[in-house]
Amino acid sequence: MKVCVVEGTFGIENLRVVDRAEPTPGPGQVRIAVSVASLNYRDLLMVRGHYNPRQPLPLVPLSDGVGLIDAVGDRVDDLAVGDRVVGLFAPRWVAGEPTRDAIRYTRGGPIDGMLAQYVVSDAAGVAKVPSHLSDAEASTLPCAALTAWSALVTYGGIKAGDTVLVQGSGGVASFALDFALMHGARVIATTSCDVNADYLRERGADVVVRYDKTPEWGKAVRKHCGEGVDHVVEVGGAGTLAQSLRAVRPGGTVSLIGVLAGARGPVDLTPVLMSNVRVQGIFVGHREGFVAMTRAIARACTRPRIERVFPLDGVSAAFSMMASATHRGKICVAVSG
């Protein structure tokens, strides 16, 4: 089978498509004939060696991918050949709070990811996807979509009438916008360019704030919602957290998800204490949350935006597009065909 690996040393330039023997599912396992995989920012960090410099190589990258089950091992009762499934990001995290084992056993690093023609997984580590989605669309759900769902629904308890702040137009932000609207919430978005502002309004954002023109965008956001927003989906990290704390209402929630603006930096904790703000770390989510999310997606016929699908031999170009940050939809790789 064909499989993409980063080998030797980290770097996009060290991605290779190689041949490996096809794996065989054992008891309690299934084999997925992967059709499409999709990229997340985490995958770029992993391939560059920035996420975990001690990650053993070679590594099969990409946490997200979809395909048909083409072989089933013994003691698998709820899945069958022909089922269309994704591999879950944290295949050992079924429900409830995570264990250290569950959060250390994740696809695309430290264990191999979905950028292979065949992937074997424990049955509990896969889940079916909505039938109205294309393979490319379905491939985007395990990380970006579930992260947004966990932030707003599993932990955030979003309700109709709430106001949600999303940062930018990346994968998590776009899904958060969709899920907020699905629950009857109002959305305020931030961005730095006219094209992305138009895209966010097209997807349903009520207000778009240009942070390049308004450095104190936290205060600008509050002007549109009185006391502040109920939920902030914080993807910037240390570089944007101070403004997010200015934007959130007393008693509101800031969901810490990404580090696009840096993972480390001075943070004034006074607003957290004085305004009784809840700061919640989000590590993607569990299988139970994924199943609930896909039911909601199917009911609402929500469709993620796909920027481009690259062929398997164009995987380096796919990573370069992710690095350029010029995309507004998800970047995918066609593994088969």
C-alpha positions in Angstrom: 0.0 0.0 0.0 1.0 3.6 -0.4 1.7 5.6 2.7 3.1 9.1 3.4 5.7 9.5 6.1 7.9 12.2 7.4 11.3 10.5 7.9 14.9 11.2 8.7 14.4 14.6 10.1 11.4 16.9 10.5 10.3 19.2 7.7 7.8 19.4 4.8 10.7 18.7 2.5 11.1 15.3 4.2 7.6 14.0 3.4 7.8 10.8 1.3 5.3 8.5 -0.3 6.5 4.9 0.3 5.3 1.4 0.1 4.4 -0.7 3.1 2.7 -4.0 3.6 -1.1 -3.9 4.1 -2.1 -4.3 7.7 -4.5 -6.9 8.9 -7.2 -6.3 11.6 -7.0 -8.4 14.8 -9.7 -9.2 17.3 -11.8 -6.1 18.1 -10.3 -4.2 15.2 -11.4 -2.9 11.8 -9.4 -1.9 8.7 -10.3 1.3 6.9 -9.6 1.8 3.2 -8.8 5.5 3.5 -10.2 7.7 0.7 -9.5 11.3 1.9 -7.5 12.8 4.7 -7.5 16.4 5.9 -5.0 18.8 7.4 -5.1 20.7 10.7 -2.6 23.2 12.0 -1.4 20.7 14.5 -0.3 18.4 11.6 1.9 21.2 10.3 3.5 21.7 13.7 4.0 18.0 14.0 5.7 17.6 10.6 8.0 20.6 11.3 8.9 19.1 14.7 7.4 22.1 16.6 4.6 20.2 18.3 6.8 17.4 19.8 10.5 17.6 19.0 11.0 14.2 20.5 8.4 12.5 18.3 10.0 9.3 16.9 10.3 9.1 13.1 9.2 7.9 10.6 5.7 9.1 11.3 2.5 8.9 9.2 1.0 12.3 9.6 -2.6 13.7 9.6 -5.1 13.0 12.4 -8.1 13.2 10.2 -9.3 10.8 7.5 -12.3 8.9 6.2 -12.9 5.7 4.3 -14.8 2.5 4.1 -14.3 -0.5 6.4 -13.1 -3.3 4.2 -12.1 -5.9 6.8 -13.4 -6.7 10.3 -11.7 -8.7 13.0 -13.3 -11.1 15.5 -15.5 -9.6 18.3 -16.6 -6.6 16.4 -20.4 -6.4 16.5 -21.5 -2.8 15.7 -19.5 -2.2 12.5 -19.4 -4.0 9.2 -17.6 -4.1 5.9 -18.9 -1.1 3.8 -19.5 1.3 6.7 -18.1 4.7 6.1 -16.1 5.9 9.1 -13.4 8.3 10.3 -10.6 7.5 12.6 -11.1 9.4 15.9 -8.3 11.7 17.0 -8.0 10.1 20.5 -9.1 6.6 19.8 -9.0 5.5 23.5 -11.1 8.4 24.8 -14.6 7.1 24.7 -16.5 9.4 27.1 -16.2 11.5 30.2 -13.0 13.1 31.4 -9.8 12.1 29.6 -7.1 9.9 31.2 -3.4 10.6 30.7 -3.2 7.4 28.5 -6.1 8.7 26.3 -4.6 12.1 25.6 -1.1 10.7 24.9 -2.5 8.2 22.3 -3.5 10.3 19.4 -3.4 10.0 15.6 -0.9 11.9 13.6 1.5 11.8 16.6 2.6 10.0 18.6 0.8 7.1 16.8 0.6 7.0 13.0 -2.1 9.0 11.4 -4.5 8.6 8.5 -2.3 9.4 5.5 -2.1 5.8 4.4 -4.2 3.7 2.0 -5.1 1.3 4.8 -5.4 2.0 8.5 -6.2 -0.6 11.2 -7.9 0.7 14.4 -9.7 -0.6 17.4 -13.4 -0.5 16.7 -14.0 2.0 19.5 -11.5 4.3 17.8 -13.7 4.9 14.7 -17.2 6.4 14.1 -19.7 6.6 11.3 -20.2 9.9 9.5 -23.3 11.7 8.0 -24.4 10.4 4.6 -25.0 13.8 3.1 -21.3 14.7 3.4 -18.8 14.0 0.6 -15.6 12.1 1.6 -13.6 15.3 1.7 -16.2 17.0 3.9 -16.5 14.0 6.2 -12.7 13.8 6.6 -12.6 17.2 8.3 -14.7 16.2 11.3 -12.5 14.4 13.8 -10.4 17.4 15.0 -11.6 20.8 14.0 -15.3 20.1 14.2 -15.1 18.1 17.4 -12.9 20.7 19.0 -15.5 23.4 18.3 -18.3 21.2 19.4 -16.6 20.4 22.7 -15.9 24.1 23.4 -19.5 25.3 22.8 -21.6 22.2 23.5 -19.9 19.6 25.6 -18.2 22.0 28.0 -19.7 25.4 27.0 -23.4 24.6 27.4 -24.4 27.0 24.6 -28.0 28.0 24.4 -30.2 30.1 22.1 -29.6 33.8 22.6 -26.0 33.5 23.6 -23.3 35.5 21.8 -20.2 33.7 20.6 -16.8 35.2 19.6 -14.8 33.3 17.0 -11.3 34.3 15.9 -10.5 34.2 12.2 -11.8 31.9 9.5 -9.8 28.7 10.1 -11.3 25.2 10.6 -12.2 25.4 14.3 -13.5 29.0 14.0 -15.7 28.1 11.0 -17.1 25.0 12.7 -17.7 27.1 15.9 -19.6 29.6 13.8 -21.8 26.9 12.3 -22.5 25.3 15.7 -23.3 28.6 17.3 -25.8 29.4 14.6 -27.2 25.9 14.8 -28.0 26.5 18.5 -29.6 29.9 17.9 -26.6 32.0 19.1 -25.3 35.3 17.7 -21.8 35.3 16.3 -19.1 38.0 16.4 -16.0 37.2 14.4 -12.5 38.8 14.1 -10.4 38.9 11.0 -7.7 41.0 9.4 -8.7 41.2 5.7 -11.8 42.1 3.6 -11.9 38.8 1.8 -12.1 36.8 5.1 -14.6 39.4 6.5 -16.9 38.7 3.5 -16.5 35.0 3.9 -17.4 35.2 7.6 -20.5 37.3 6.9 -21.5 34.8 4.1 -21.3 32.0 6.6 -23.6 33.9 9.0 -21.5 36.1 11.3 -23.6 39.0 12.6 -20.6 41.3 13.2 -17.1 41.2 12.0 -14.3 43.2 13.8 -11.1 43.9 12.0 -8.3 43.4 14.5 -5.7 44.8 12.2 -7.4 48.1 12.3 -8.6 47.8 15.9 -5.7 46.5 18.2 -8.0 46.8 21.2 -10.6 44.6 19.6 -11.8 43.2 22.9 -13.3 46.5 23.8 -14.7 46.9 20.2 -16.4 43.5 20.6 -18.1 44.6 23.8 -19.7 47.6 22.1 -21.8 45.1 20.1 -23.0 43.1 23.0 -23.2 45.1 26.2 -21.5 43.2 29.1 -19.5 41.1 26.7 -19.8 37.8 24.8 -20.9 34.6 26.5 -18.3 32.4 24.9 -14.9 33.0 23.3 -13.4 30.3 21.0 -9.8 31.3 21.6 -7.5 29.9 18.9 -4.7 32.5 19.2 -3.2 31.6 22.5 -1.1 33.8 24.6 -1.0 36.5 21.9 -4.7 37.1 21.9 -5.9 35.9 25.3 -5.8 39.4 26.9 -8.2 40.8 24.3 -10.4 37.7 24.7 -10.6 38.4 28.4 -11.7 42.0 27.6 -14.4 40.7 25.2 -16.0 38.1 27.5 -18.8 39.0 29.9 -18.5 38.5 33.7 -19.2 34.8 34.3 -18.6 33.9 30.6 -16.3 31.2 29.2 -13.1 31.4 27.2 -12.3 28.1 25.5 -8.5 27.8 25.0 -7.9 25.8 21.8 -5.0 27.0 19.7 -1.6 28.7 19.8 -1.7 30.6 16.4 -0.4 33.7 18.1 2.0 32.0 20.5 1.8 29.5 23.3 3.8 31.5 25.9 3.6 35.1 27.1 2.6 37.2 30.1 -1.1 37.0 30.9 -2.9 39.3 33.4 -5.1 37.0 35.4 -6.9 39.8 37.2 -9.8 39.8 34.6 -10.3 36.1 35.2 -10.6 36.5 39.0 -12.5 39.8 39.1 -15.0 38.8 36.5 -15.5 35.2 37.5 -14.5 34.1 34.0 -14.2 30.4 33.3 -11.1 29.5 31.2 -11.5 26.0 29.8 -8.8 24.1 28.0 -10.1 22.0 25.1 -8.3 18.9 23.8 -10.5 18.0 20.8 -13.0 15.6 22.5 -14.3 12.1 23.0 -16.1 9.6 20.9 -19.5 10.2 22.7 -19.2 13.9 21.8 -18.3 13.0 18.2 -21.4 10.9 17.8 -23.7 13.6 19.3 -22.1 16.2 16.9 -22.6 14.1 13.8 -26.3 13.6 14.7 -26.6 17.4 14.9 -24.7 17.9 11.6 -26.9 15.4 9.9 -30.1 17.0 11.2 -29.0 20.5 10.1 -27.3 19.3 6.9 -24.2 21.4 7.8 -21.4 21.2 5.3 -17.8 22.3 5.9 -16.1 24.3 3.2 -13.3 22.6 1.3 -10.6 24.8 -0.1 -8.8 22.2 -2.2 -8.2 18.4 -2.4 -4.6 17.5 -3.3 -3.4 14.2 -4.8 -1.3 12.0 -2.6 1.9 12.9 -4.4 1.0 16.6 -3.8 1.0 16.3 -0.1 4.0 18.7 0.3 2.0 21.3 -1.6 -0.9 20.7 0.7 1.3 21.4 3.8 2.8 24.5 2.1 -0.7 25.9 1.6 -1.5 25.3 5.3 1.8 27.1 6.2 0.9 30.0 3.9 -2.4 30.6 5.8 -4.1 31.7 2.6 -6.9 29.2 2.8 -10.4 29.7 4.2 -11.7 26.2 3.9 -10.2 22.8 4.8 -7.2 21.4 2.9 -7.5 17.7 2.0 -5.5 14.9 0.4 -7.0 12.2 -1.8 -5.3 9.0 -0.5 -6.9 6.6 -2.9 -7.8 7.1 -6.6 
